[in-house]
Amino acid sequence: MAFSMEFVDLTAFDEAPLNREPFKFTVVQNFLKPDQVDPVLSDFPDIPDPGIFPMSALQCGASFSRLVDEIQSPAITAAFSEKFEVDLSQYPLMVTVRGQCQKKDGRIHTDTPSKIVTALLYLNRDWTVDGGRIRFLGSKNLDDSLGEVAPIAGNLISFQRNPVSWHGHKPFVGRRQYIMFNWMRDSGAANRQISRHGFTARAKRLARGFA
């Protein structure tokens, strides 16, 4: 039985072009259906601290939780497998959430080798500032841009990690919301990252309690 897509527009994803050099990446507008933006943003978890948080550390509303369930569906894995020409069904999927950006975030990197394909679904109402706009790069140079994407709700960026999959953004401090999902090379790598992010979330909650 086909998985019914309540939140995600797989046609928009399928029709988005795939850039192949120097690494595979795609940019999708309205990956999140426009009529679902308001419900999802209303149910976005309260995240007062910077950092990446596993779903287990967050309290989310119903629409946000259903969106995450949809992201974790076989239909999404199949669509990304076809787009990136790699069978992702054999790999674990890790889902994390960010709500706040700090100055050091956005530094140029390629992602760790434990990640196969990375996707970020942005969930910000609007974006008028220069910082915080992700760039895919042709080298380890922020000015060597292959394209820039504002983190506006519904926009999705995704890429297949390789040694030159450089990306980053100009500094920004403040609310910058997204869901990140990564197909990982093995469950051990996924569990280690989830455990690390979960420990960080608990430490931040404790620090706020003693502040």
N, C-alpha and C positions, 0 to 999 in steps of 0.2 A: 504494500500500500504506500502510495506517495505521501510524503510528509507535507502537510498543509502549512504554507508559509504565511503566518499572521503578520509578521513584522518585517521580514527581509524580502527585498525584490531581487530574486535570482535572475530574472531577465536582464535587469540593469547590470548585474555582475557578469553574466555571460557575454553581454554585448560590449563591455568595456575592453579596450585594446590592451594587449599584453606587450609591454616593452621588454626586449630580450637582452640588450647590451647596455652597460657592462654586466648587468644582472637582470633577472626577471622581476618586473614589478608592474602593478596595475593600480589605477586610481578610479574609484567608482563614486559617482554622485547619486544620492538617494538610494544607497544600499539599504538604509532604514527607510521604510515607506513614509512619505511626508505626513500622512494622517496618523502615524504612530509616534511622531516626534514628541508631541505634548504629553501623552500618557507616559512615555518612557522617561522623559526629563522630570516629570512630577514624581516618579518613583525611583529616581536615581538615589543611591545611598548617601547619607551624610558622611562625608570624608573630610574632616578638618585638617588632616596632616598630609604632607607630601609623601611620596612613595607609592609603591604598587601593592595592592591588597588582594588576597585570594577571596573568592566568594564566601568561604566559610567564616571570614572575619567581618562580614558586612551584614547589615540589616537592610533589605531591599523591598520595595513595593512590588505588587503583583505583576505589573506590566514589565518592569525591568527584569524580574526573575523569569518571566516567560520568554523574553527576548534572549536571555542567556541560554535557556533550555533549547531554543530554536538554533542558536549558534552551535550548540553541542549535538545537533541532530546529524544523522547519516547523510541527509540531503546536502547539508553545507559542506561536509567533508568530500562528498562526491563532486560537488561543483568546483571546489578548490583543487581537487585532484586533476580534474579535466583541464582547468585553466593553466595550472603549473606543470602539467604533464608528468606527474609523479603520483604514485598510489599512496595517499595519505591514510587510508583506512587501517593500515597496519601500525600506525603510530598514535600514541596518546595525545590528547588535546588538553592544553592547559589554558584556563581562562582567569584573567586577573583584571583589576579595575584601578584606575587612577582618578583622583578628584582634584589634586592640587599640584602645581608645578613650582619648583624652586630653581634658583639661579643656575645651579650646576646641571640641571636636566637639559637634555637636548644636545649634549656634547657629541661630537661626531663618533660614530661607532658602526660596526657591521652586524651586531648581535653575536651571541655566543655560538660556537659550533654545535651545541646541543639542540639548537632550534633549526628546523627544516624550513617551515613557512611561517611567517609572522603576519598578522593582520591587526589593524587598529581601526575601530569604529568610533568616530568622534561624536561627542554628545554635548556640544556647547551651543547655546541659543544663537549667538552671533560672534563675530570676531573682527574687531576694527584695528587692533594693534599690529605692529610689525613683527614682534617676537612671537614665538610659539608656533610658527607655520613650518610644518615639516618639509624638508627638502631631500629628495633623492639626489645623490652626488656622483659625479664621474671620477672623483678622487677624494682624498682626505683634505678637502678644501671646501668650506661652506659657500664660497663664491662659484664653485664649479657645479652649478645646479642643473639638474636634468628636469626639474619641475618642482613647483612649490604648491602645497595644499594647505588651505586654512582649516583649522579643526572645528568646522561647523557641523552641527548635528546632521547625521545622515551620510556624511563623507566617509569613505573607507579607503584606506591604503593597505596594500599587501605586497609582500615580496618574498622571494626565495633566497634564503641566506646563502652567501658564499664569501670567500675572503675579501671581495671588493664591493660588498653590498653596503657601501657607505651611505649614511643618512644622519640627519641632525636638524637642529633649528636654532634660530637666534634666541638669546636668553629671554625668559619671561617668568614673572613671579605672580602667582595668583591661581584662581580657579581655571583648570584646564582638564576637562573630563573626557575619558574614553574607556572603552572596553578593549582589552588586548587579548587576542587568542593566538596561541602558538602550537603548532604540531611539533612535538618533541621526539628526539631520536630514540628515547627509551623512557620507561615509566620511572626508573630511578632518578633520571635527571629532572623529570617533571616533579616528582615527590620532593626532591631536595629544594627546588626553587619554591614550591608551595610552602614547605616547612619554614624556609627562610623568610618568606614574605609574611607568613602567619606569625612568626616570632617577632618580627619587626612591628607588626600591627599591635600585638599585645603590649610590647614595650612602650609604644607611643601612647596607648591608652593609660597605662600605669603612670607615665610621666605627666600626662595631663591631670591625673587624679592627685598627684603630689604638688602640682604647680600652685 
